[in-house]
Amino acid sequence: MPCGRVVAMSDEVQLRDVEEADLELFYAQEHDPEATRRSRFVPRERDYFMNHWRTRILGDPTVFVQTVTVDGVAAGNIVAWWEEGRRFIGYWFGREFWGRGVGTRALGLFLEREKTRPLFADPFSGNAGSVRLLERCGFRPSGTVMHGQDEHIMLVLSDAESD
């Protein structure tokens, strides 16, 4: 996967299974004001967040989720889930890991394990960094979708044979 082959970066990026202790970090990351501004995602109240993660993410065998680590430190997560018959991915990284190639390398590793194609993502259209990350990893725009008042770009990663 070309997006996972970033050179001249010193951080060691790996994926591992989510541990219960990671949920506290994920909760804090979801409440970072700059991250929520860029993603246009409304952070969830603590009990709802924890219940959602324990039941709908970790408790659903069709969901594939991994904690992203950088030099052994949890940096965020990447998740794939089914929605209306389509497989979607999403990710969230701590702000201190932005702009270091972490997302590119982590998504490359994740896409080596998540084999479902086509694979969809719908970042907020104003989140240029997220759109670039997905495009760097082979996702292509296929239209737009509205989430509330916000326009999101629908991106799709297809099988190599169908490109």
Secondary structure, DSSP 8 states (H G I E B T S, - for coil): -GGG---S----EEEE---TTHHHHHHHHHT-HHHHHHHT-----HHHHHHIIIIIITT-TT-EEEEEEETTEEEEEEEEEEETTEEEEEEEE-GGGTTTTHHHHHHHHHHHH---SSEEE--BTT-HHHHHHHHHTT-EEEEEEEETTEEEEEEEE--GGG-
